[in-house]
Amino acid sequence: MTFQIHALSEAAFAPLFGLTDAELTEKGMRRVTADANPGFPCRVSLEDAQVGEDLILCNYRHLDGHTPYAASHAIYVRQGATRANLRPGEVPEVLARRLLSVRGFDSDRMMVEADVIDGRHLAAKLEAMFSNAAIDVVQVHNAKQGCFAASATRV
């Protein structure tokens, strides 16, 4: 068994870069410039932004559905980012270098299992979680800031 980590599509975020700072603020978003690396993890490219790169900081609804666990949180998206195309079983460095919260949900989006792990152990943890047939999707979050990082499904 293996897993597939999924990045977000750039299509929903690309138009945001054409908005003014005032328009972004009206939508509860901010334009930021990376001033450190690591520190600004893009959810589309699944890479940390380089110092000087522009990003949009926005709220993203990462768990929809009729569930008590429905949730959203802040994410960064780099200007001009293209969606990461990871191989099954591949863990990008942006996840491997962070303390992560992993949360497994069933098809009704009810939480079945959760843990906090060193990102270097993400592959093994995902394999173990997907050995539970009840788990449909695993959401990965940065444990310290709580922001959504990526989702994973069984392959």
C-alpha positions in Angstrom: 0.0 0.0 0.0 1.1 3.5 -0.6 -0.1 7.1 -0.4 -0.3 10.2 -2.5 0.2 13.7 -1.2 -1.8 16.4 -3.0 -0.9 20.0 -3.4 -3.6 22.7 -4.0 -4.3 23.8 -7.6 -3.0 27.2 -8.6 -6.2 28.0 -10.5 -8.1 29.3 -7.5 -5.3 31.5 -6.3 -3.7 33.0 -9.5 -6.4 35.8 -9.9 -5.6 37.0 -6.3 -2.2 38.4 -7.4 -4.0 40.9 -9.7 -5.8 42.4 -6.8 -4.6 45.6 -5.0 -3.5 45.4 -1.4 -6.8 47.2 -0.4 -8.9 44.6 -2.3 -7.0 41.8 -0.7 -7.5 43.3 2.7 -11.3 43.6 2.0 -11.3 39.9 1.4 -9.3 39.2 4.6 -6.1 38.4 2.7 -2.6 39.9 2.7 0.2 40.2 0.2 3.5 39.3 1.9 7.1 39.0 0.9 9.2 36.1 2.2 11.9 37.4 4.5 13.2 34.0 5.6 13.6 30.5 4.2 12.2 28.3 5.5 9.2 30.1 6.8 6.7 30.7 4.0 5.5 27.2 2.8 3.5 27.4 -0.4 0.5 25.0 -0.5 0.6 24.9 -4.3 4.2 24.2 -5.1 4.8 22.4 -1.7 8.1 24.4 -1.5 9.2 27.1 0.9 9.3 30.5 -0.8 12.7 32.0 -1.4 13.6 35.3 0.3 12.1 38.2 -1.7 9.3 36.1 -3.3 5.7 37.5 -3.1 2.9 35.4 -1.6 -0.7 35.7 -0.7 -1.7 34.8 2.8 -5.3 33.8 2.7 -7.8 31.6 4.6 -8.5 28.2 2.9 -11.3 25.9 3.7 -9.5 22.5 3.8 -12.2 20.3 5.3 -15.7 20.7 3.9 -18.8 18.7 4.5 -21.5 18.2 7.1 -19.2 17.4 9.9 -18.2 18.9 13.2 -14.6 18.9 11.9 -15.2 21.3 9.0 -12.3 23.7 9.1 -10.3 26.4 7.5 -7.0 28.1 8.3 -4.4 30.5 6.8 -2.2 29.3 4.0 0.5 30.8 1.8 0.5 30.7 -2.0 3.5 31.9 -4.0 3.0 34.1 -7.0 3.5 32.1 -10.2 3.5 28.8 -8.4 2.5 25.6 -10.3 1.0 22.6 -8.6 3.5 20.1 -7.3 3.2 16.8 -9.0 4.5 14.3 -6.5 5.0 10.6 -7.1 3.1 8.1 -4.9 4.9 7.7 -1.6 6.9 11.0 -2.1 7.2 13.4 0.8 8.3 16.9 -0.1 11.0 18.7 1.9 8.6 21.4 3.0 6.8 18.7 5.0 9.8 16.6 6.0 11.5 19.5 7.8 8.5 20.5 10.0 6.7 19.3 13.1 3.4 18.0 11.7 -0.1 17.2 12.9 -1.7 14.4 10.9 -5.4 13.7 11.1 -7.2 10.8 9.5 -10.8 11.1 8.4 -13.4 8.6 7.2 -15.7 9.1 4.2 -18.1 11.0 6.5 -15.3 13.4 7.4 -15.2 12.2 11.0 -11.8 12.0 12.6 -10.6 8.4 13.1 -7.0 8.9 14.2 -4.6 11.8 14.9 -1.0 12.3 15.9 1.8 14.8 16.0 5.1 13.7 14.4 8.4 14.8 13.1 8.0 15.4 9.4 10.9 13.0 8.7 8.5 10.2 9.8 5.5 11.3 7.6 5.8 8.5 5.0 5.8 5.8 7.7 2.9 7.4 9.5 0.8 7.7 6.4 1.5 4.1 5.5 0.3 3.1 9.0 -2.7 5.3 9.0 -3.9 4.1 5.6 -3.6 0.5 6.8 -6.8 1.3 8.6 -9.5 0.8 6.0 -11.8 3.3 7.7 -9.4 6.2 6.9 -10.3 7.9 3.6 -8.1 11.0 3.7 -5.3 12.3 5.9 -4.9 16.0 6.4 -1.4 17.3 7.2 -1.0 20.5 9.2 2.0 22.4 10.5 1.7 21.5 14.2 3.0 24.8 15.6 1.0 27.3 13.6 -1.9 24.9 12.9 -2.1 25.8 9.2 -3.2 23.3 6.6 -0.2 21.9 4.7 -1.5 19.2 2.3 -3.8 16.2 2.1 -3.0 12.6 1.4 -5.0 9.8 0.0 -4.5 6.0 -0.4 -3.2 4.9 -3.8 
